[in-house]
């Protein structure tokens, strides 16, 4: 498995990469790729995850750097278990814009 993580029922995972054209973080889902990590497919079987990762690697015209990362079931869908992946979900960190601004605006409307 990629980056030394092997998903299992006890420690499921998702496949993540970067969009080739935009550079944004994306997650593999049922019908391709999504910018919403809550829509990602959660893998609990090593063999199925490996096949999906091979498929992702074969989509080099869409994404770059796909890998499997640990995730947990959350009320809204998969959630990161590691700081790095939680940080990636906030979008680019070079200045306040895009995903970060949208999430803050959304939180202030609640």
N, C-alpha and C positions, 0 to 999 in steps of 0.2 A: 504494500500500500504506500501511497505517497506520504512524504514527510513523517514516516514512522507512526502514523495513526491508523489503526485497524478498527473499523466500526463493529459493534456487536449489539445484542439486545440490551446489555447493561450500559454500554457507552455508544449510543448511535452517533452518526455523523452526517454532514451535508457536503456537497461538492461546491466549491467556490472558485472564482477566477476573476479576471478583469476583462471587461468588454474591449475588444480590439480597437474599435474606432473611437470610443469616448473615453476609455480608460477607467470607467466607473467599476465598482465592485458589483458582481452579479453572482447569483446562485442558481444551480441547476434545479429545474422544476419539471413537472409532468410533461409540459409541452415546450420545453426548450430552456430558456434562461430568463430570470427575473431580477429586477433591482430590489425587490422586496424580500428580505431574508425569511420572513414569516411564511412565504409561499414555497420555500425550498423543499425538495423531497428529502425526507429523513431516512437514511439507510441504516438498517440494523443487521444486515447480512454482508459479510466480507466479500463473498463472490459477486453478489449483485452490485455492490459498491465499486468493485474492481472493474466490472464490465462497463458501468456507467462512467467511470473515470477514463477508461480507454475511449469511450465514445466522445467524451469532452475533449480529450487530447486530440482526437481526430477532427475536431471543429476549430482548427487553428485559423480559419477565416472569420471566426466569430469571437472567440475568446483566447486569451493567453494565460499561461501559468495555472491551469486548473489543479486543484488538490483537494483531498478529503480532510475535513476538520471536525473535531468533536463538537457535538451540539446536544442539547437536551430538549425534551418536549416542554413546550410552554403553552399557556392558555390561548395564545394567538398563532402558534406554530413554533417551529424550531427556534431556539435561543442559543446564543454563544455561551460556551463554558470558560473561555479564556479571554483575558483582557485584550489581546491583540485582535481577536475577531470582533469583539464588541466595539473596539476603536475603529476598525475598518468599516463598520456599519454606519458610522457617522459621516462618512465621505471624506473628501480631501481636507487636510488640516492646514494648508498653507494660508488660508484666509477664510473668514466667516461668510459662507454663501451656500447656495444650492441646498443639499440635503440638510445641513446643519441649520440653516435659516428656516427651512420648511418645518423641521421638527420643533424648533422653538416656537414658531408661530402657531403650530398645531397644539402644543402644550399650553400656550397662553389662552387659547380659545376654549379649553376644557373647563 
